[in-house]
Amino acid sequence: MKNRSLNVKDGDSEANEETASGDNISYLCMKYNRQQQGDQLACQDPDLYCKFRPQCLIHYKEKRNRRKSQSTDDRSS
């Protein structure tokens, strides 16, 4: 796996630290070219075909959150 890093310009390191922290990360919907952040992550048209879905981070995060909530529901039952 290649190491990937943020391009940091001089003087912008503080802003990039905020962008890189958990809830402030922006995710790009490749289909509609829209930015989404934090708790607002949701596929705009989950029932429609999307050629970007296999590599979509928004879809991945939604799926992971759905699985987490199902596993906690199963444990509490």
Secondary structure as the mmCIF struct_conf table of DSSP 4:
data_model
#
loop_
_struct_conf.conf_type_id
_struct_conf.id
_struct_conf.beg_label_comp_id
_struct_conf.beg_label_asym_id
_struct_conf.beg_label_seq_id
_struct_conf.end_label_comp_id
_struct_conf.end_label_asym_id
_struct_conf.end_label_seq_id
TURN_TY1_P TURN_TY1_P1 ASP A 10 GLY A 11
HELX_RH_AL_P HELX_RH_AL_P1 SER A 13 ALA A 20
BEND BEND1 SER A 21 SER A 21
HELX_RH_3T_P HELX_RH_3T_P1 GLY A 22 ASN A 24
STRN STRN1 SER A 26 CYS A 29
TURN_TY1_P TURN_TY1_P2 MET A 30 ASN A 33
STRN STRN2 ARG A 34 GLN A 37
HELX_RH_3T_P HELX_RH_3T_P2 GLY A 38 GLN A 40
BEND BEND2 GLN A 44 GLN A 44
TURN_TY1_P TURN_TY1_P3 PRO A 46 ASP A 47
BEND BEND3 LEU A 48 LEU A 48
TURN_TY1_P TURN_TY1_P4 LYS A 51 PHE A 52
HELX_RH_3T_P HELX_RH_3T_P3 ARG A 53 GLN A 55
HELX_RH_AL_P HELX_RH_AL_P2 LEU A 57 SER A 76
#
